[in-house]
Amino acid sequence: MTATWPAPLAPGPVRGRVAVPGSKSVTNRALLLAALSGGAAVVAGAPATRDTALMVGAMRALGVPLEVDGERVAFAPHDGLRGGGAVDCGLAGTVMRFVPPAAALADGPVAFDGDPRARERPMGTVLDALRALGAQVDGDRLPFTLHSTGALPGGDVVIDASASSQFVSGLLLSGARYDKGVTVHHDGKPVPSLPHIEMTVDMLRAAGVDVDDTEPNTWRVRPGPIAAREWTVEPDLSNAAVFLAAAAVTGGEVTVLGWPAGSTQPGAEILSVLAQAGCSIEAGSDGMTVRGPAALAGVDVDLHDASELTPTVAAVAALATGPSRIRGVAHIRGHETDRLAALAAEIGALGGDVTETPDGLEIRPAQLHGRADRPWGAYADHRMATAGALIGLVVPAVSIDDVACTDKTIPDFPARWTALVEADC
């Protein structure tokens, strides 16, 4: 059993300056593109997280020569992906959805499996798409095996990506290496987290790939090489969100260092959410600063394109003085856990007033209290764990049942969080 972690209670307004690890979304796209280039590529600023380690392990399972030195991953030239290996996806959506389209180019079978919860996550969309593009796949979810032959015909495919933008990104990232490239048509409800697809398209273009996204719900990747280049990973803005929210809920002031001047990361939307809650936002030469109000206002936000912020925003809303509504996030029921049910259960267990809606949550003001008999449940979900830590800043006696799961994206989160709470600046 994992020992519970007592979330630190802030003695007053939290004030500090924070450097957050690199973006896991950028990192795992860059690692895959570096491997597919077949050349001497480098990914700098790759965070030492579980998701990064899983993607590095997947590339090694496909026979890609690489060396890891701290946050620098260097790739050596190679002549293609190898079969015969096994990929551990853990609980990383980017590994389970991005790597199979690449593994379809290997010269032999590749087996995939992951954590128990990963076996419940939707995979049929990407596996059926690969079948339509010429791949042979045994299975419809983890565990499954791709029987690869060294090439894939590619071409046009129609999918329903309303459950995850990763289905589109996964096909696009490897599409240039297919004989006919790939054209992905989405047919269904709106695709969530469209900024993540924009990130994919931008990174493909940065690697010299010809991508046409001018037609709504259609993305065309033409066949051709993927350039070997050096990628520099910017800070993870979704991870930064919980640190900025610490200023919001305590009436403090937090600066996230190195905030990019422009970014396709959906996590940047946290700024507009916190502004609606009454915070002041200031961009400076060294980073982004949030100052919290004397009392938090409720928010009404559509997080369809930035759904990974939902746990953080829900925690802020649970501490607000007015009612809040989070909309557009029905698809996060299929994330690391059913995040809507988990948030309703955990905030409710602290005395919160929460209602699940078909596409989100309604949260009303209530007096929260920690419980000695029941820690906050993380559900093996890094963002659930950090949401509990955020509430624990102002609600005494909150403990987290599995804070170690934050290693998925934030190395040594407990120490980073405690250092912020105890900072004197």
C-alpha positions as CSV (number, residue, x, y, z in Angstrom):
1,M,0.0,0.0,0.0
2,T,1.2,3.6,-0.8
3,A,1.4,5.8,2.3
4,T,-0.9,8.7,2.4
5,W,0.6,12.2,2.1
6,P,-0.6,15.0,4.3
7,A,-1.1,18.0,2.0
8,P,0.6,21.1,3.4
9,L,-1.7,23.7,4.8
10,A,-0.6,27.2,3.7
11,P,0.0,29.5,6.8
12,G,-1.0,32.5,4.7
13,P,-0.9,33.7,1.1
14,V,1.4,31.6,-1.0
15,R,4.2,33.6,-2.6
16,G,6.9,32.1,-4.8
17,R,8.6,31.6,-8.1
18,V,8.4,28.2,-9.7
19,A,10.2,26.4,-12.6
20,V,8.0,23.6,-13.9
21,P,9.2,20.6,-15.9
22,G,8.9,20.5,-19.7
23,S,5.6,19.8,-21.5
24,K,4.9,16.0,-21.7
25,S,2.8,16.7,-24.7
26,V,5.6,18.4,-26.6
27,T,8.2,15.9,-25.3
28,N,6.5,12.7,-26.4
29,R,5.7,14.2,-29.9
30,A,9.3,15.3,-30.2
31,L,10.6,11.9,-29.1
32,L,8.5,10.1,-31.7
33,L,9.4,12.5,-34.5
34,A,13.1,12.2,-33.6
35,A,12.8,8.4,-33.8
36,L,10.9,8.5,-37.1
37,S,13.5,10.8,-38.7
38,G,16.1,8.1,-38.6
39,G,18.8,10.7,-38.1
40,A,20.9,12.3,-35.4
41,A,18.1,14.2,-33.5
42,V,18.0,15.7,-30.0
43,V,15.2,16.4,-27.6
44,A,16.4,18.9,-25.0
45,G,14.3,19.7,-21.8
46,A,12.5,16.3,-21.7
47,P,11.3,16.0,-18.1
48,A,12.3,13.0,-16.1
49,T,8.7,11.8,-15.7
50,R,7.1,8.4,-16.1
51,D,5.4,9.5,-19.3
52,T,8.8,10.4,-20.8
53,A,10.4,7.2,-19.6
54,L,7.6,5.2,-21.1
55,M,8.0,6.9,-24.5
56,V,11.8,6.4,-24.4
57,G,11.2,2.7,-23.5
58,A,8.8,2.4,-26.4
59,M,11.4,3.8,-28.8
60,R,14.0,1.4,-27.5
61,A,11.5,-1.5,-27.9
62,L,11.3,-0.5,-31.5
63,G,15.1,-0.7,-31.9
64,V,15.8,3.0,-32.0
65,P,19.3,3.8,-30.7
66,L,19.2,6.7,-28.2
67,E,21.0,7.9,-25.0
68,V,19.4,9.8,-22.1
69,D,21.5,12.3,-20.2
70,G,19.4,14.1,-17.6
71,E,16.8,16.0,-19.6
72,R,18.6,15.5,-23.0
73,V,17.7,12.6,-25.2
74,A,20.1,12.1,-28.2
75,F,19.2,9.8,-31.1
76,A,21.7,8.0,-33.3
77,P,21.1,7.4,-37.0
78,H,19.3,4.1,-37.8
79,D,17.7,2.4,-40.8
80,G,14.2,1.8,-39.5
81,L,12.0,0.5,-36.7
82,R,12.4,-3.1,-35.5
83,G,9.8,-5.6,-34.6
84,G,9.9,-8.4,-32.1
85,G,9.6,-6.2,-29.1
86,A,7.0,-5.3,-26.4
87,V,5.9,-1.8,-25.6
88,D,4.8,-0.9,-22.1
89,C,2.3,2.0,-22.3
90,G,1.8,2.4,-18.6
91,L,-1.0,4.9,-18.3
92,A,0.3,7.3,-20.9
93,G,-2.2,8.2,-23.5
94,T,0.5,9.5,-25.8
95,V,2.3,6.2,-25.8
96,M,-0.8,4.0,-26.3
97,R,-2.2,6.2,-29.1
98,F,1.0,7.6,-30.8
99,V,3.2,4.6,-30.9
100,P,1.0,2.0,-32.6
101,P,0.9,4.1,-35.9
102,A,4.7,4.2,-35.8
103,A,5.0,0.5,-34.9
104,A,3.0,-0.3,-38.0
105,L,6.2,0.6,-39.8
106,A,8.4,-2.0,-37.9
107,D,9.8,-5.1,-39.6
108,G,8.0,-7.5,-37.4
109,P,5.3,-8.0,-34.7
110,V,5.1,-5.5,-31.8
111,A,3.1,-6.3,-28.6
112,F,1.5,-3.6,-26.5
113,D,0.2,-3.6,-22.9
114,G,-0.1,-1.2,-20.0
115,D,-1.4,-0.6,-16.5
116,P,-4.7,-2.2,-15.6
117,R,-6.6,1.1,-16.0
118,A,-5.0,1.6,-19.5
119,R,-6.7,-1.6,-20.6
120,E,-10.0,0.1,-20.0
121,R,-9.2,3.2,-22.1
122,P,-10.6,3.6,-25.6
123,M,-8.3,2.3,-28.3
124,G,-10.6,0.9,-31.0
125,T,-10.6,4.2,-33.0
126,V,-6.8,4.2,-33.7
127,L,-6.6,0.4,-34.1
128,D,-9.5,0.3,-36.6
129,A,-7.9,3.2,-38.4
130,L,-4.7,1.3,-38.8
131,R,-6.5,-1.7,-40.1
132,A,-8.2,0.6,-42.7
133,L,-4.8,1.9,-43.7
134,G,-3.4,-1.7,-44.2
135,A,-2.2,-2.9,-40.9
136,Q,-2.9,-6.2,-39.2
137,V,-3.8,-5.9,-35.6
138,D,-4.9,-8.6,-33.1
139,G,-7.1,-7.0,-30.4
140,D,-9.3,-3.9,-30.0
141,R,-7.7,-2.5,-26.8
142,L,-4.7,-3.2,-24.6
143,P,-3.2,-5.8,-24.7
144,F,-2.9,-6.1,-28.5
145,T,-0.3,-7.0,-31.1
146,L,0.6,-5.3,-34.4
147,H,1.9,-7.6,-37.1
148,S,4.1,-5.2,-39.0
149,T,5.9,-5.8,-42.3
150,G,8.1,-2.8,-42.6
151,A,5.8,-0.5,-44.4
152,L,2.1,0.7,-44.5
153,P,0.1,1.7,-47.6
154,G,-1.6,4.6,-45.8
155,G,-4.2,6.7,-47.6
156,D,-7.6,8.1,-46.5
157,V,-9.3,7.0,-43.3
158,V,-12.5,8.2,-41.6
159,I,-12.6,8.2,-37.8
160,D,-14.7,9.5,-34.9
161,A,-12.2,11.3,-32.7
162,S,-14.7,12.8,-30.3
163,A,-13.3,10.8,-27.4
164,S,-9.7,12.0,-27.8
165,S,-7.7,14.3,-30.1
166,Q,-4.9,11.8,-29.6
167,F,-6.5,9.6,-32.2
168,V,-5.9,12.2,-34.8
169,S,-2.4,13.2,-33.6
170,G,-1.2,9.6,-33.5
171,L,-2.1,9.0,-37.1
172,L,-0.6,12.4,-38.3
173,L,2.7,12.0,-36.5
174,S,3.6,8.8,-38.5
175,G,1.7,9.6,-41.6
176,A,4.6,11.0,-43.6
177,R,6.3,7.6,-43.5
178,Y,3.3,5.8,-45.0
179,D,3.6,5.0,-48.7
180,K,0.7,7.3,-49.6
181,G,0.8,9.5,-46.6
182,V,-2.4,9.8,-44.6
183,T,-5.6,11.8,-44.8
184,V,-7.6,11.7,-41.6
185,H,-11.3,12.7,-41.8
186,H,-13.2,13.2,-38.5
187,D,-16.9,12.3,-38.5
188,G,-18.6,12.8,-35.2
189,K,-19.1,15.2,-32.4
190,P,-16.5,18.0,-32.1
191,V,-13.0,16.8,-31.4
192,P,-11.8,17.8,-27.9
193,S,-8.5,19.5,-27.2
194,L,-8.1,20.9,-30.8
195,P,-5.0,22.9,-29.6
196,H,-3.2,19.5,-29.2
197,I,-3.8,18.7,-32.8
198,E,-2.5,22.2,-33.7
199,M,0.6,21.4,-31.7
200,T,1.0,18.2,-33.7
201,V,0.6,20.0,-37.0
202,D,3.0,22.8,-36.0
203,M,5.7,20.2,-34.9
204,L,5.3,18.2,-38.1
205,R,5.8,21.4,-40.1
206,A,8.9,22.2,-38.0
207,A,10.2,18.8,-39.1
208,G,9.7,19.6,-42.7
209,V,6.5,17.6,-43.2
210,D,3.8,18.8,-45.6
211,V,0.5,19.1,-43.7
212,D,-2.7,20.5,-45.1
213,D,-5.3,21.4,-42.4
214,T,-7.3,24.0,-44.3
215,E,-10.5,21.9,-44.6
216,P,-12.5,21.5,-41.3
217,N,-12.2,18.1,-39.7
218,T,-9.7,16.9,-42.3
219,W,-5.9,16.7,-42.0
220,R,-3.6,15.6,-44.9
221,V,-0.1,14.6,-44.4
222,R,1.9,14.0,-47.6
223,P,4.5,11.2,-47.8
224,G,8.1,12.3,-47.3
225,P,11.0,12.5,-44.9
226,I,10.9,13.8,-41.3
227,A,13.9,16.0,-40.6
228,A,16.3,15.1,-37.8
229,R,16.6,18.3,-35.7
230,E,17.0,19.5,-32.2
231,W,13.8,20.0,-30.2
232,T,13.6,22.3,-27.2
233,V,10.7,21.5,-24.9
234,E,8.9,24.5,-23.3
235,P,7.4,24.3,-19.7
236,D,4.3,22.3,-19.3
237,L,1.5,24.8,-18.9
238,S,-1.0,22.3,-17.6
239,N,1.4,21.4,-14.8
240,A,2.0,25.1,-14.3
241,A,-1.7,25.7,-13.8
242,V,-1.9,24.1,-10.3
243,F,1.0,26.3,-9.1
244,L,-0.6,29.5,-10.4
245,A,-3.9,28.3,-8.8
246,A,-2.1,28.2,-5.5
247,A,-1.9,32.0,-5.6
248,A,-5.6,32.1,-6.5
249,V,-6.9,30.1,-3.6
250,T,-4.7,31.7,-1.0
251,G,-4.7,35.3,-2.2
252,G,-1.0,35.0,-2.9
253,E,1.3,35.7,-5.8
254,V,3.1,33.0,-7.8
255,T,5.3,33.4,-10.9
256,V,5.9,30.5,-13.3
257,L,9.3,31.0,-14.8
258,G,10.0,30.7,-18.5
259,W,6.3,31.0,-19.6
260,P,6.5,31.0,-23.4
261,A,5.5,34.1,-25.3
262,G,3.3,32.0,-27.6
263,S,2.2,28.4,-27.2
264,T,-0.2,25.9,-28.7
265,Q,-0.5,24.2,-25.3
266,P,-4.1,24.2,-24.1
267,G,-2.9,24.7,-20.5
268,A,-2.4,28.4,-21.3
269,E,-6.2,28.7,-20.9
270,I,-5.7,28.6,-17.2
271,L,-5.0,32.4,-17.3
272,S,-8.4,33.3,-18.6
273,V,-10.1,31.0,-16.0
274,L,-8.2,32.5,-13.1
275,A,-8.9,36.0,-14.4
276,Q,-12.6,35.1,-14.4
277,A,-12.2,34.0,-10.8
278,G,-10.9,37.4,-9.8
279,C,-7.1,37.0,-10.2
280,S,-4.8,39.5,-11.7
281,I,-2.5,38.3,-14.4
282,E,0.8,39.8,-15.4
283,A,3.3,38.6,-18.1
284,G,6.9,39.6,-17.3
285,S,10.3,39.2,-18.9
286,D,11.0,36.2,-16.6
287,G,7.6,34.5,-16.5
288,M,3.8,34.7,-15.8
289,T,2.5,36.0,-12.5
290,V,-0.9,35.4,-11.0
291,R,-2.1,37.3,-7.9
292,G,-5.1,36.0,-6.1
293,P,-8.1,38.0,-4.9
294,A,-9.4,38.5,-1.4
295,A,-12.3,36.2,-2.3
296,L,-12.6,33.8,-5.3
297,A,-15.5,34.3,-7.6
298,G,-17.2,31.4,-9.2
299,V,-16.5,30.6,-12.9
300,D,-18.5,29.4,-15.9
301,V,-16.1,27.9,-18.4
302,D,-16.1,25.6,-21.4
303,L,-12.9,23.5,-21.1
304,H,-13.6,21.4,-24.2
305,D,-10.3,22.5,-25.7
306,A,-8.4,22.4,-22.4
307,S,-10.0,19.5,-20.6
308,E,-6.8,18.5,-18.7
309,L,-7.3,21.7,-16.6
310,T,-10.6,20.3,-15.3
311,P,-9.3,18.9,-11.9
312,T,-7.4,22.2,-11.2
313,V,-10.4,24.4,-12.1
314,A,-12.7,22.2,-10.1
315,A,-10.5,22.5,-7.0
316,V,-10.5,26.3,-7.4
317,A,-14.3,26.3,-7.9
318,A,-14.8,24.3,-4.7
319,L,-13.1,27.1,-2.8
320,A,-14.9,30.0,-4.5
321,T,-17.6,32.2,-2.9
322,G,-20.0,31.8,-5.8
323,P,-21.4,28.9,-7.9
324,S,-19.3,27.5,-10.8
325,R,-20.0,25.5,-13.9
326,I,-17.5,23.5,-16.0
327,R,-18.8,22.5,-19.4
328,G,-17.7,20.6,-22.5
329,V,-15.6,17.9,-20.9
330,A,-17.8,14.7,-21.1
331,H,-14.8,13.0,-22.8
332,I,-12.7,13.1,-19.7
333,R,-14.7,10.2,-18.3
334,G,-12.2,8.1,-20.4
335,H,-9.0,9.7,-19.1
336,E,-6.7,8.2,-16.5
337,T,-9.9,7.7,-14.5
338,D,-13.4,9.0,-14.9
339,R,-12.4,12.4,-13.8
340,L,-15.9,13.8,-13.5
341,A,-17.1,11.0,-11.2
342,A,-13.8,11.2,-9.3
343,L,-13.9,14.9,-8.7
344,A,-17.6,14.8,-7.7
345,A,-16.8,12.0,-5.2
346,E,-13.7,13.6,-3.7
347,I,-15.0,17.1,-3.4
348,G,-18.2,15.7,-2.0
349,A,-16.4,13.7,0.6
350,L,-14.9,16.9,1.9
351,G,-18.4,18.4,2.3
352,G,-18.5,20.0,-1.1
353,D,-21.7,20.6,-3.1
354,V,-21.1,19.1,-6.5
355,T,-23.4,17.8,-9.3
356,E,-22.3,15.9,-12.3
357,T,-23.9,17.1,-15.6
358,P,-23.9,15.3,-18.9
359,D,-20.8,17.3,-20.0
360,G,-19.2,18.6,-16.8
361,L,-19.7,19.7,-13.2
362,E,-21.7,22.2,-11.3
363,I,-20.0,23.3,-8.0
364,R,-21.7,25.4,-5.4
365,P,-20.1,27.1,-2.3
366,A,-19.8,24.9,0.8
367,Q,-17.7,24.6,3.9
368,L,-15.0,22.0,3.2
369,H,-13.3,19.9,5.9
370,G,-10.6,17.3,5.9
371,R,-11.4,13.8,7.1
372,A,-9.1,11.7,9.2
373,D,-11.0,8.5,8.2
374,R,-10.8,9.1,4.4
375,P,-7.9,10.5,2.4
376,W,-8.5,12.3,-1.0
377,G,-8.5,9.6,-3.7
378,A,-6.0,10.1,-6.5
379,Y,-7.3,7.2,-8.6
380,A,-3.7,6.7,-9.9
381,D,-4.3,10.0,-11.7
382,H,-1.7,12.7,-11.5
383,R,-4.1,15.6,-11.9
384,M,-6.5,14.2,-9.3
385,A,-3.6,14.1,-6.8
386,T,-2.6,17.7,-7.5
387,A,-6.2,18.9,-7.3
388,G,-6.3,17.4,-3.8
389,A,-3.1,19.2,-2.8
390,L,-4.5,22.5,-4.0
391,I,-7.6,22.2,-1.8
392,G,-5.3,21.1,1.0
393,L,-3.7,24.5,1.0
394,V,-6.7,26.1,2.6
395,V,-8.7,23.1,4.0
396,P,-7.0,21.5,7.1
397,A,-6.3,17.8,7.4
398,V,-6.5,16.9,3.7
399,S,-4.2,13.9,2.8
400,I,-3.7,12.3,-0.6
401,D,-3.8,8.5,-0.9
402,D,-1.3,8.2,-3.8
403,V,0.7,11.3,-4.3
404,A,3.4,9.2,-6.0
405,C,1.3,9.1,-9.2
406,T,2.3,12.7,-9.8
407,D,5.6,11.3,-11.1
408,K,3.7,10.8,-14.4
409,T,4.3,14.4,-15.3
410,I,5.9,16.3,-12.3
411,P,9.0,14.8,-10.8
412,D,9.1,15.0,-7.0
413,F,5.8,17.0,-6.8
414,P,5.6,16.8,-3.0
415,A,8.9,18.5,-2.5
416,R,8.2,21.1,-5.2
417,W,4.7,21.8,-3.6
418,T,6.0,22.0,-0.1
419,A,8.9,24.3,-1.1
420,L,6.3,26.7,-2.7
421,V,4.1,26.7,0.4
422,E,7.1,27.4,2.6
423,A,8.7,30.0,0.3
424,D,9.4,33.4,1.8
425,C,9.7,35.8,-1.1
